[in-house]
Amino acid sequence: MFKLPFEWLLGLRYIRAKRRNGFISFISMSSMIGIALGVMALITVMSIMNGFQHELRERILGMTAHLTLSDNHHNLANWPALYEMSKQHPRVLGAAPNIMEQGMLSQGERVKGVMIRGVLPEYESEVSSIEDNMITGSLSDLTAKGYGVVLGMELAQSLGVSVGDSVTLIAPQGAVSPVGMLPRIKRLTVTGLFRAGMHEYDSGMAIIHLEDAATIFRYRDQTVSGLQLKIDDLFKVYEVRRDYIVSFNDQFLIRDWTQQHANFFKAIQMEKRMMFIVLALIIMVAAFNIVSTMVMVVTDKQKDIAVLRTIGASPMSIQAIFIIQGLIIGIIGAYLGMVGGVVLSLNIHVIIPFIEQLFGFQFFPADVYYISEVPSKLDWSDVWAVSGLAFVLTLLATLYPAWRASRIQPAEALRYE
């Protein structure tokens, strides 16, 4: 039958036994609760940050591709040949050409500067989720020479138009006339509305057929702004980009989603790290409470320590007893916090609406923020990292009191007994 070493038995006994000093018990309990709250808060906040990062990445990449090929002048000639070549890569799931230009849309006295995106509906579904974000109409309603346009929902509302109405597109590429440069003007019919969930797209993007865009912006035959690619794993985009650079011998300008939105995602990652550091201070404060608890325990148990030393316990054994006692406090607190954090993170979609309904307000109003709901994405690596941090801080907090206990001399402790 397996027997625990006496250091473990004494450490567990000190935890279970009723102490004569109730204040020590109170500090021990507060330290345990502090560690649990710190771990729970940190896991929950990290999950919410992961959720925001995931949601924003999905919404951004739902409207743009993982990888874009263009030439150094941002005009790509003979795109069908490049389309066939690019799809030979084993990680590429789809490809689609597009034309990206700036223009203005007007309706009556309302004018909005927009990004005009020319697409081929039959190809676009391979690289983006625009079709899934359609509120009214479909991308297939865009036909060559039909001069239809699909607008973001917020853009349509700001212009005061809906499906079936007409808007005027003003392109900066104009024609020379005796009175100077005149912009090109084309009447477009609204055939559909989409909502991507990103203000940048919903209020500033208009989608037309690729051939219509080529005509309006004077692109030569089979010339586009770029070729967009979608790969099977967006986190492997660097490898695909490297393969294309080698294959095409630097003939094309190749940009991936991490470069196009680098500052945005770096800001999110930096914010996540700072939140981790700030909330880790809660765990650190609770761990320092363990120091004061253990110091008082050592003072209270001086006679017991002296007796143990007298019957043959080594300084290392005495040190191990109090390290075990402190670690048990920290481990219980970290475990309770981990369970609470995981449960809270997995049910944040239920808890937040309940709080909003109870107090009658919204954390993220839809008219202000990109995301109107609080997302949560539990990452188990974060759970283990936070729990490991709590364990390490607890271990460090027990070292000095345990070392002080091991330095107690039996004769000094028992002098007045």
C-alpha positions in Angstrom: 0.0 0.0 0.0 1.4 3.4 -1.0 2.1 5.8 1.9 2.6 9.5 1.5 5.9 11.0 2.9 5.5 12.6 6.3 6.1 16.0 4.7 2.9 15.6 2.7 1.0 14.3 5.6 1.9 17.2 7.8 1.3 19.8 5.1 -2.2 18.3 4.4 -2.9 18.2 8.2 -2.0 21.8 8.6 -4.5 22.7 5.8 -7.3 20.5 7.3 -6.8 21.3 11.0 -8.6 24.1 12.7 -6.0 26.7 13.6 -6.0 28.5 16.8 -5.5 31.8 15.0 -8.6 32.6 13.0 -7.0 35.5 11.3 -4.5 33.2 9.6 -7.4 31.1 8.3 -9.1 34.3 7.0 -5.9 35.4 5.1 -5.5 31.9 3.7 -9.0 31.8 2.4 -8.7 35.3 1.0 -5.5 34.3 -0.8 -7.2 31.2 -2.3 -10.2 33.3 -3.4 -7.9 36.0 -4.8 -6.0 33.5 -6.9 -9.3 31.9 -8.1 -10.8 35.3 -9.1 -7.5 36.3 -10.8 -7.3 33.1 -12.8 -11.0 33.2 -13.7 -10.8 36.8 -14.8 -7.7 36.2 -16.9 -9.0 33.2 -18.7 -12.3 34.9 -19.4 -10.7 38.1 -20.7 -8.2 36.1 -22.8 -11.1 34.1 -24.3 -13.0 37.3 -25.1 -9.9 38.8 -26.8 -9.5 35.6 -28.8 -13.2 35.9 -29.8 -12.8 39.5 -31.0 -9.7 38.6 -32.9 -11.4 35.6 -34.5 -14.5 37.5 -35.4 -12.7 40.5 -36.9 -10.3 38.2 -38.8 -13.3 36.2 -40.2 -15.2 39.3 -41.2 -12.2 40.9 -42.8 -11.2 37.8 -44.7 -14.8 37.1 -45.6 -14.6 40.2 -47.9 -11.0 39.9 -48.9 -8.8 36.9 -50.0 -5.9 35.4 -48.1 -3.4 36.2 -50.9 -3.4 38.8 -53.7 -1.3 38.6 -56.9 -0.7 41.8 -58.9 2.2 43.3 -60.9 4.3 46.2 -59.7 1.9 48.7 -61.4 -1.2 47.1 -59.7 -2.6 46.0 -63.1 -2.4 42.4 -64.0 -2.6 41.4 -67.7 -3.8 38.1 -69.0 -5.3 37.0 -65.7 -6.8 33.7 -67.1 -3.4 32.2 -67.7 -2.3 33.2 -64.2 -5.5 31.8 -62.8 -4.7 28.4 -64.1 -1.1 28.5 -62.9 -2.0 29.7 -59.4 -4.6 26.9 -58.8 -1.9 24.3 -59.3 -0.6 24.9 -55.8 -1.9 22.1 -53.5 -3.0 24.6 -50.8 -5.0 26.9 -53.0 -8.7 26.3 -52.8 -9.9 29.0 -55.1 -9.0 32.1 -57.1 -10.9 35.1 -58.5 -9.9 38.3 -60.5 -11.1 41.7 -59.4 -10.7 45.4 -60.2 -10.4 47.7 -57.2 -10.8 51.5 -57.9 -12.0 54.5 -56.0 -15.0 56.5 -57.1 -18.0 58.5 -55.9 -21.6 57.5 -55.8 -24.4 60.1 -55.8 -28.1 60.1 -55.4 -29.7 63.5 -55.6 -27.7 65.7 -53.3 -26.1 62.8 -51.4 -22.6 61.9 -52.4 -20.3 59.2 -50.9 -16.7 58.3 -51.7 -16.5 54.5 -52.1 -14.3 51.7 -53.1 -15.5 50.1 -56.4 -14.9 46.4 -56.7 -15.3 44.7 -60.0 -15.9 40.9 -59.7 -16.9 37.9 -61.7 -19.8 36.4 -59.7 -19.0 32.8 -60.9 -15.5 33.1 -59.5 -16.0 35.3 -56.4 -17.6 32.6 -54.3 -14.3 30.7 -54.4 -12.5 33.3 -52.4 -15.0 35.4 -50.4 -18.3 35.1 -48.5 -20.0 38.1 -50.1 -22.8 35.8 -51.3 -23.4 34.6 -47.8 -23.6 38.2 -46.5 -26.3 39.3 -49.0 -29.4 40.8 -47.4 -31.3 41.3 -50.7 -30.5 40.1 -54.2 -27.5 38.0 -55.3 -24.1 38.4 -56.9 -25.4 36.4 -59.8 -27.7 39.4 -60.6 -24.6 41.3 -61.8 -24.3 40.7 -65.5 -21.8 42.1 -68.1 -23.0 45.3 -69.6 -26.0 45.3 -67.2 -24.4 48.0 -65.1 -25.9 46.8 -61.8 -24.3 47.4 -58.4 -24.4 45.7 -55.1 -24.1 48.1 -52.1 -23.2 47.8 -48.5 -26.3 48.2 -46.3 -25.0 51.3 -44.5 -23.9 52.8 -47.8 -27.4 52.3 -49.3 -29.0 53.9 -46.2 -26.7 56.9 -46.4 -27.6 57.4 -50.1 -31.3 56.7 -49.4 -31.6 53.9 -52.0 -32.8 50.3 -52.1 -33.0 47.6 -54.7 -34.3 48.9 -58.0 -33.1 52.4 -57.5 -30.4 54.1 -59.6 -27.2 55.8 -58.4 -24.6 57.7 -60.4 -21.0 56.5 -60.4 -18.4 59.2 -60.9 -15.0 57.8 -61.9 -11.8 59.9 -61.6 -10.5 58.5 -64.9 -11.9 61.1 -67.2 -11.6 62.3 -70.8 -9.8 65.4 -72.1 -12.2 68.0 -73.5 -11.8 71.7 -74.6 -12.9 72.7 -71.1 -10.4 70.4 -69.4 -10.5 66.9 -67.8 -14.1 65.6 -67.4 -14.8 62.7 -65.0 -16.6 59.6 -66.4 -20.2 59.3 -65.2 -22.2 56.2 -65.4 -25.7 55.4 -64.2 -26.0 52.1 -62.2 -29.0 50.2 -60.9 -28.9 48.7 -57.4 -29.5 45.0 -57.7 -28.6 43.9 -54.2 -27.5 44.8 -50.6 -25.0 43.1 -48.3 -24.0 43.3 -44.7 -20.5 42.1 -43.8 -20.6 43.3 -40.2 -17.6 45.6 -40.8 -18.2 49.3 -41.0 -15.4 49.7 -43.5 -17.2 47.5 -46.0 -20.8 48.1 -45.2 -20.5 51.9 -45.6 -17.8 52.2 -48.2 -17.9 49.4 -50.8 -19.9 49.0 -54.0 -19.6 45.8 -56.1 -20.1 45.7 -59.9 -19.4 43.2 -62.7 -15.8 42.9 -63.7 -16.5 43.8 -67.4 -18.5 46.9 -66.3 -15.6 48.0 -64.1 -13.1 47.4 -66.9 -15.2 49.6 -69.2 -15.8 52.4 -66.7 -12.2 52.5 -65.5 -10.6 51.9 -68.9 -8.9 48.6 -68.3 -7.5 46.7 -71.3 -8.9 43.3 -72.2 -8.2 40.6 -69.7 -6.5 43.1 -67.4 -7.5 43.4 -63.7 -6.2 44.9 -60.5 -5.2 41.6 -59.1 -5.9 37.9 -58.6 -7.2 36.9 -55.2 -6.5 33.5 -53.8 -8.0 31.5 -50.9 -5.9 28.8 -49.2 -6.9 25.8 -47.0 -5.2 27.2 -43.9 -4.9 31.0 -43.5 -2.1 30.6 -41.0 0.0 28.8 -43.7 -0.2 31.8 -46.0 3.5 32.7 -45.5 4.5 29.3 -46.9 2.3 29.7 -50.0 3.5 33.2 -50.5 7.1 32.0 -50.4 6.4 29.2 -52.9 4.8 31.7 -55.3 7.8 34.1 -55.0 10.1 31.3 -55.9 7.8 30.0 -58.7 7.2 33.3 -60.4 10.7 34.6 -59.8 9.6 38.0 -58.4 7.5 38.8 -61.5 4.5 39.7 -59.4 3.7 41.7 -56.3 2.4 39.1 -53.8 0.7 40.3 -50.6 -1.0 38.2 -48.0 -3.7 39.1 -45.4 -1.1 39.6 -42.6 0.6 42.4 -44.6 -2.6 44.1 -45.8 -4.0 44.3 -42.2 -0.7 44.1 -40.3 -1.2 47.1 -38.0 -4.7 46.1 -37.2 -3.9 42.6 -36.0 -0.7 43.8 -34.3 -2.7 46.3 -32.3 -5.1 43.5 -31.2 -2.2 41.2 -30.2 -0.5 44.0 -28.3 -3.8 44.8 -26.4 -4.1 41.1 -25.6 -0.6 41.0 -24.1 -1.2 44.1 -22.1 -4.5 42.8 -20.7 -2.6 39.6 -19.7 0.0 41.6 -17.8 -2.5 43.8 -16.1 -4.8 40.9 -15.0 -1.8 38.8 -14.0 -1.2 41.4 -11.3 -4.4 40.2 -9.5 -2.8 36.7 -9.3 0.4 38.2 -8.1 -1.3 40.2 -5.3 -3.0 37.0 -4.2 0.3 35.1 -4.3 1.9 37.7 -2.1 -0.9 37.2 0.4 0.3 33.7 0.7 3.7 35.0 1.8 2.1 36.8 4.7 -0.1 33.8 5.5 2.8 31.4 5.5 5.0 33.7 7.6 2.3 33.8 10.3 1.9 30.1 10.1 5.6 29.6 10.6 5.5 31.9 13.6 2.5 30.0 15.0 4.1 26.6 14.5 7.6 27.3 15.9 7.1 24.8 18.7 6.0 22.1 16.3 9.0 22.8 14.0 11.4 22.5 17.0 9.9 19.2 18.0 10.2 17.9 14.5 13.8 19.0 14.3 14.5 17.3 17.7 13.2 13.9 16.5 15.3 14.0 13.4 13.5 16.0 10.7 16.0 17.7 8.4 15.8 21.4 7.4 14.8 20.3 3.8 11.9 18.3 5.2 10.7 21.3 7.3 11.0 23.4 4.1 9.0 20.9 2.1 6.2 20.8 4.7 5.5 24.5 4.3 6.0 24.6 0.6 3.4 21.9 0.2 1.0 23.8 2.5 1.4 27.0 0.5 1.1 25.1 -2.9 -2.1 23.4 -1.8 -3.7 26.8 -1.2 -2.5 28.0 -4.6 -3.4 24.9 -6.5 -6.9 24.8 -5.0 -7.4 28.5 -5.9 -5.9 28.0 -9.4 -8.1 25.0 -10.0 -11.3 26.7 -8.9 -10.4 29.7 -11.0 -9.6 27.5 -14.0 -13.0 25.8 -13.8 -14.8 29.1 -13.3 -13.0 30.7 -16.2 -13.7 27.8 -18.6 -17.4 27.7 -17.6 -17.7 31.5 -17.9 -15.9 31.6 -21.3 -18.0 28.8 -22.7 -21.3 30.5 -21.6 -20.4 34.2 -22.2 -23.0 34.3 -25.0 -25.7 33.5 -22.4 -24.4 35.6 -19.5 -23.8 38.9 -21.3 -27.3 39.1 -22.8 -28.7 38.3 -19.4 -26.7 41.1 -17.8 -27.7 43.5 -20.7 -31.4 42.6 -20.2 -31.2 42.9 -16.4 -29.6 46.4 -16.4 -31.1 47.6 -19.7 -28.0 48.6 -21.7 -25.7 47.1 -24.3 -22.0 46.6 -23.9 -21.3 47.1 -27.6 -24.1 49.0 -29.4 -24.4 47.9 -33.1 -24.4 51.5 -34.3 -21.0 52.2 -32.7 -18.9 49.0 -32.7 -18.0 46.5 -35.5 -19.3 43.6 -33.3 -22.5 44.0 -31.4 -22.2 40.8 -29.4 -19.4 39.8 -27.0 -17.6 36.9 -28.6 -15.6 34.2 -26.8 -13.2 31.7 -28.1 -11.6 29.5 -25.5 -8.0 28.6 -26.2 -6.8 25.8 -24.0 -3.2 27.0 -24.4 -4.3 30.2 -22.6 -5.9 28.1 -19.9 -2.7 26.1 -19.2 -0.6 29.2 -19.4 -2.7 31.1 -16.9 -2.9 28.1 -14.6 0.9 27.6 -14.9 1.5 31.2 -14.1 -0.6 30.9 -10.9 1.3 27.8 -9.9 4.7 29.4 -10.4 3.7 32.5 -8.5 2.4 30.4 -5.7 5.6 28.4 -5.6 7.7 31.5 -5.5 5.5 32.9 -2.7 6.1 29.9 -0.5 9.9 29.8 -0.8 10.9 32.5 1.7 8.5 31.4 4.5 9.5 27.8 4.0 13.2 28.7 4.1 12.6 30.8 7.2 10.9 27.7 8.9 13.9 25.5 8.0 16.3 28.0 9.8 14.5 27.8 13.1 16.7 26.4 15.8 15.0 23.9 18.3 16.9 25.3 21.3 15.8 28.9 20.6 12.2 27.9 19.9 11.8 25.8 23.0 13.7 28.0 25.4 10.6 29.5 27.1 8.4 26.4 26.8 
